[in-house]
Amino acid sequence: MTKELHGALIKIGIIDNKAREILSALDVFFSKQDYLGAWQMLYKQVLRPSIPFEEHQRLFELVYVNSGLEPAPCWVPTENEKRAS
């Protein structure tokens, strides 16, 4: 999966060194099976509206591929958002 994630990050314009940093951070989440945290980090720190939806979807699928979550959440509320609802 790391190779596919790296390729997807490069495709959206992330330079190689930065992509490797992101992968290292994602590995910490994956080692804890924290797929929600991994996705939250990507959508808050990496993905932008200017990136085509298909690339968001590809990264989403790669993050959750081994999670067993059905359906996998695409939005994870922050603690502040939880308290406000």
Contacts in CASP RR format, 6 or more apart in sequence:
PFRMAT RR
TARGET T0000
AUTHOR 0000-0000-0000
METHOD contacts of the structure
MODEL  1
MTKELHGALIKIGIIDNKAREILSALDVFFSKQDYLGAWQMLYKQVLRPS
IPFEEHQRLFELVYVNSGLEPAPCWVPTENEKRAS
1 62 0 8 1.000
1 65 0 8 1.000
1 66 0 8 1.000
2 23 0 8 1.000
2 27 0 8 1.000
4 62 0 8 1.000
5 23 0 8 1.000
5 26 0 8 1.000
5 59 0 8 1.000
5 62 0 8 1.000
5 63 0 8 1.000
6 19 0 8 1.000
6 20 0 8 1.000
6 23 0 8 1.000
7 19 0 8 1.000
8 55 0 8 1.000
8 58 0 8 1.000
8 59 0 8 1.000
8 62 0 8 1.000
9 18 0 8 1.000
9 19 0 8 1.000
9 22 0 8 1.000
9 23 0 8 1.000
9 46 0 8 1.000
9 59 0 8 1.000
10 16 0 8 1.000
10 19 0 8 1.000
11 55 0 8 1.000
12 46 0 8 1.000
12 47 0 8 1.000
12 51 0 8 1.000
12 55 0 8 1.000
12 59 0 8 1.000
14 22 0 8 1.000
14 46 0 8 1.000
22 42 0 8 1.000
22 46 0 8 1.000
25 41 0 8 1.000
26 38 0 8 1.000
26 41 0 8 1.000
26 42 0 8 1.000
26 63 0 8 1.000
29 35 0 8 1.000
29 37 0 8 1.000
29 38 0 8 1.000
29 41 0 8 1.000
30 38 0 8 1.000
33 67 0 8 1.000
35 63 0 8 1.000
35 64 0 8 1.000
35 66 0 8 1.000
35 67 0 8 1.000
35 69 0 8 1.000
35 72 0 8 1.000
36 73 0 8 1.000
36 76 0 8 1.000
37 76 0 8 1.000
38 63 0 8 1.000
39 60 0 8 1.000
39 63 0 8 1.000
39 64 0 8 1.000
39 72 0 8 1.000
39 73 0 8 1.000
39 74 0 8 1.000
39 76 0 8 1.000
40 76 0 8 1.000
42 59 0 8 1.000
42 63 0 8 1.000
43 56 0 8 1.000
43 74 0 8 1.000
43 75 0 8 1.000
46 59 0 8 1.000
47 55 0 8 1.000
47 56 0 8 1.000
47 59 0 8 1.000
60 72 0 8 1.000
60 74 0 8 1.000
63 72 0 8 1.000
64 72 0 8 1.000
77 85 0 8 1.000
END
